[in-house]
Amino acid sequence: MEAVINARFLTLITMACAVSACASKPNFKPELATVAQVSEGLPAPTAADSSPRQRAPRIGAFDKLTVTVFGVPELTTTAAVDASGTFNLPLIGSVPVEGLTSAELAADLRQRFARYVRNPQVNVVIDEAVSQQITIDGSVTRPGIYQVSGETTLMRAIAISGGLTEDALKREVLIFRTVEGKRMVARFDMNDIRGARAEDPAVFGNDVIVVGSDSNRSLFKDAIQAAPLLSLFYILK
């Protein structure tokens, strides 16, 4: 089991670093590319960086939706998803929508409206995506992809995933982020953040958070030092 977890962990690190538009520096020294030397800070991403890519966006709380039923204009509804992740519609009432894609929701609504409309043709459009997705992996209780709404910080993101596990390395929490098309990473110390010795950093859509552990300590170093990933890491000041 440990081998499977470590393999998945290394795969995530590699995938998080796999895309970058920056070129290697001629005098770059591999031995300098260690987690310990990654600066504790990342610039905020642009709107384009934070928007969902290469996957269908999933609906979250406070997202604004428009639902239309072809040929039945009185059923057209434009509103925001409420805080509990439900959307209110004529005839069928409140429907749980959080975590669904627009296509998945349309399929669900076709079944619901079929009780009242013959062969309903339903279309769902996400007019405004307030919520965003972040990935949390490594030594947390519930790794996965999570919807976040509004301003979110690293501590809140860790809490969403159920908190750190017993073997988590609190000083080795990495955030991978794309800024202006370039892949960046920074390391954060949860002990300092919880002790108010360091600022709790903001987390944005498409960020990948990875928490290290005793069992995967070497994987951090191997992933960062392995070519051709060296050029993807910045020392941010």
URCOR-V250891 format. One record per run of one state. SS is the DSSP state (@ for helix, = for strand, . for the rest). FROM is the first residue (numbers start at 1). TO is the last residue. If there is no record, write none. Layout:
[[SS FROM TO] [SS FROM TO]]
//
This chain:
[[. 1 1] [@ 2 17] [. 18 29] [@ 30 32] [. 33 34] [@ 35 37] [. 38 46] [@ 47 50] [. 51 57] [= 58 58] [. 59 63] [= 64 69] [. 70 72] [@ 73 75] [. 76 76] [= 77 80] [. 81 85] [= 86 89] [. 90 92] [= 93 96] [. 97 100] [= 101 101] [@ 102 113] [. 114 121] [= 122 128] [. 129 130] [= 131 138] [. 139 139] [= 140 140] [. 141 143] [= 144 149] [. 150 151] [= 152 153] [@ 154 160] [. 161 163] [= 164 164] [. 165 167] [= 168 179] [. 180 181] [= 182 188] [. 189 189] [@ 190 194] [. 195 201] [= 202 203] [. 204 207] [= 208 213] [. 214 216] [@ 217 225] [. 226 229] [@ 230 232] [. 233 237]]
//
